[in-house]
Amino acid sequence: MSDSEDDISSSESDTDTEDLEEDTDMEDLDTELESVHSDEECLEIEDAAKKHFSEEIWQLKKLPYRAELEEQANRHFQMIKKGLAESILLNDAETGFWHWTMELDRYIDFYGRRFSKEEHIQLIRIFLPLLKKGALFRNVKIAMRRLCTLLCKKDFLTREDLVIEWRPLMELYVEVTFKNLEDDGLFLMPVGFRTDLHTLIVYARPYFSDESVQELLDEVRPFMCIWDDKPCLQYWKLMDLFLCTSLPVEKQLTHGSAIWLDEAWYWYEQITNNSFFETKAIKMFARLSVECPGHIDWTDKLDLIFSRLLRSLRLRHVTGLCQIFNLKYGSIWLVFMMGTKSQEKLMSHLRDLFNQVESFLHPSNNGLHTKRIMVLLSKLLSNTLLRLKRERSKKSRTLTKIPDVMRLTQEHLDKLVNMLLPSLKLIAFTKTCKELVSPAFRSACLLCPKIILPVVLEMVYPALETLVEPHRLLQTLETLLGVLIPLVNDEPDENGKTYRIRVITIINSLLPCYLDCNDISKCQVTYKIITVIVNMIPIVDCSEAVHVRCDLSEDEKDLCSATASFDSLISMLMDRMFDMLIAVGQTASTTSTHGPISAKTVNNIEDKIFHRGTLSVFRGICRNSSTELFNIAVNKLYNFACEHVFDSRVANEVIGDMIQVACQFHPDIVFQKFFKLVISKLQGCITPEFYTDEKVEFGTLWWISISSRIVKAHPKLLLDNWNMVETLMDLVMPDKKCTNATEKALNVLENLLSQLTSIQINSLVERRKMYDLPTDKFLAIRHWAAPVDKKNWNPEWIIPTQESIDRSTELILEIS
């Protein structure tokens, strides 16, 4: 992340004072440099193949110019190390040090943390001396930004690798937070300084020393006075921000929770209603549970926790008995109690809590409590999902491993979801906070798909049939959208049955009337559902597999038979999208809702939804369908392009982009077919008056705009059909008086040159070959929602040849 000049030059101190402070800062850096770079050999280029980098961007390894990119990255990083070292040794803080600091930021943006652990630690130690009270705020802010970038990911460095002194950070934080010196006009801080400092402390906190906990307590205990709000708040802020809770379990008894938890809990028990530091205490307890799971037994404290949680939900119109219980951190706290000694009592309290609040969730009982209960429900499910991911992930090297006896089993998850299910059913049709419903169902479905999927499907079918409750339909479709991935990826139950066949039933039910340009909300959510489906399932007719394969289960046989309707489904889907396109195109010239083809204004929200939705669905069809079914869609597109021309910019963009997508995925079938159509239409439209008129009719602009999309094809096809390309350029490139026609003609040239000279990925060649195999060799229904193995993914690249470069040169010379 780069800093603006305003951030760098925000301090308004005198010049002499700045120079003195910079000299002091650089002297500290010089001392640090002696321990980091003790000899000149560190600046020599090392063999990158022998180094283990903290992080590499894996996509860069797939590029065809990987070797040149690695060489460039190695050279760039060596220049950065050398530049930082020389600027420190030369005491060049004004230009050299900050220049190479920005270069380090660019390096991380381009290549990731592509340096070894030792270099990672050395870079951190270079910037740490700048973080001190009295240093120039400009220097401190830039150092904080770099340190946030270096420390923000916890998987690269452990506590044994790095120790950061906490006291300089606290002295700086106290000066800029509690002393109000800026308000008094004594100094001016850069914009966002306090926020950056707070973020850095959070990232640096896991690397505080073991003794930091006791040292912090000795420092802040004098502030704890319940009769004086200001120092008391300072106590809790410093404890919350600087208390290191990531100590190993064996050190918690000597240096960690054993010396502060009882004291903090005592003060938490003394909290009265609407306390200003209750959230700080909850954050500390939640962080301890996350960073040292299972270490604390919270059983005897659950009664107080749930009493305050219940009060915080605002179930009655009473202001005196309200608690400020932070639901975000409180839900994390509760989730990490699951599986511990508190499990039974925790589940009992949760069951009692949701039984008590269930009636308040009815759509008719809307009030202040509704949002808080829904937030609690959503956070409990999402944080349980995050904890489950942490338990089953093998990537984390720095987080404390969750004990085996504490790990969540499927039985634990089933109990939790069944307990929350009545509340989930009630919030499905809530009148407020509708944005929380779909994520809550999604999290619950990922935890227990066999429990949630039948509930959602039972809501979907009646909603699709209703004619008088449009809000019920929209909320049900949003809920369905949240569970689509588990639905498509559903595993067989003990009877061998899945819900996957419902996917085809749902899409057939949606197509007749739910793509409606007169109801943009319904149209948008329908587009989302269809897009997810066509991008996750191979659109291949597998009905023959029932007769040629003997290894199919009954559920697979039913699913194979259902895929026989894919041809009619694609035909119906294309017809429905084209009907909407006709409606949009015909109204463009008579209303102000949709702009004409020559309009230069930004598309409105309805045009954007229609454009992106149609293109996403069509791209999914082209990417995931067999050649036979692809031909159905392309033939529909070709017939429509032959018969319809509209004075509508959005209609023109949609048709042009659809032709481009079709050429991208199946160029051998589509390119010549559409290119010849465009040439013939342009030859009929372009007359001698076209080059002299200041205003050209919309039909000519339509086909020039289409041609700018169709030239974005495979370079080999362009070279093989160069005579047609030259014909197109001869038609559109001569000088014209019409500015709109000139702009669109230049788009043709720009796209053509880009295709001939750019490195591009050849989209999904192997997948298309698999979809055309017989069903006895490749059964598509077994590859629904199939993940991609990025380690074994080897894309095919289109690299410019000398012939394509020569053709591009000829085009430029002819025009110039």
Salt bridges, closest charged atoms under 4 A:
ASP3 OD1 - ARG145 NH1 2.77
ASP3 OD2 - ARG146 NH1 3.11
GLU22 OE2 - ARG138 NH2 1.89
ASP28 OD2 - LYS132 NZ 2.39
GLU46 OE1 - LYS51 NZ 3.86
GLU46 OE2 - LYS81 NZ 3.88
GLU55 OE1 - ARG113 NH1 2.88
GLU55 OE2 - LYS153 NZ 2.86
GLU56 OE1 - LYS61 NZ 3.64
GLU56 OE2 - ARG114 NE 3.42
GLU70 OE2 - ARG66 NE 2.93
GLU71 OE2 - ARG75 NH1 3.74
GLU94 OE1 - ARG138 NH2 3.50
GLU103 OE1 - HIS76 NE2 2.96
GLU103 OE2 - ARG106 NH1 2.85
ASP105 OD1 - ARG146 NE 3.56
GLU119 OE2 - LYS51 NZ 2.90
GLU119 OE2 - LYS81 NZ 2.96
ASP161 OD2 - LYS117 NZ 3.22
GLU182 OE1 - ARG194 NH1 3.51
ASP196 OD2 - LYS141 NZ 2.62
ASP196 OD2 - ARG145 NE 2.77
ASP210 OD1 - ARG159 NH2 2.56
ASP210 OD2 - LYS251 NZ 2.65
GLU219 OE1 - ARG167 NH1 2.91
ASP240 OD2 - LYS283 NZ 3.26
ASP240 OD1 - ARG287 NH1 3.53
GLU263 OE1 - ARG221 NH2 2.73
ASP300 OD1 - LYS301 NZ 3.55
ASP303 OD2 - LYS345 NZ 3.57
ASP303 OD1 - HIS349 NE2 2.78
GLU391 OE2 - ARG387 NE 2.79
ASP404 OD1 - ARG407 NE 3.59
GLU411 OE2 - LYS415 NZ 3.70
ASP490 OD1 - LYS450 NZ 3.09
ASP551 OD2 - ARG549 NH2 2.95
ASP551 OD2 - ARG782 NH1 3.30
GLU554 OE2 - LYS557 NZ 3.83
GLU556 OE2 - ARG782 NE 3.05
ASP558 OD2 - LYS497 NZ 3.99
ASP575 OD1 - LYS636 NZ 3.07
ASP579 OD2 - ARG576 NH1 4.00
ASP607 OD1 - HIS594 ND1 2.43
GLU653 OE1 - HIS611 ND1 3.70
ASP657 OD2 - HIS611 NE2 2.73
ASP657 OD1 - ARG709 NE 3.10
ASP720 OD2 - LYS716 NZ 3.11
GLU743 OE2 - LYS600 NZ 3.33
GLU766 OE2 - LYS769 NZ 3.98
GLU810 OE1 - ARG807 NH1 3.59
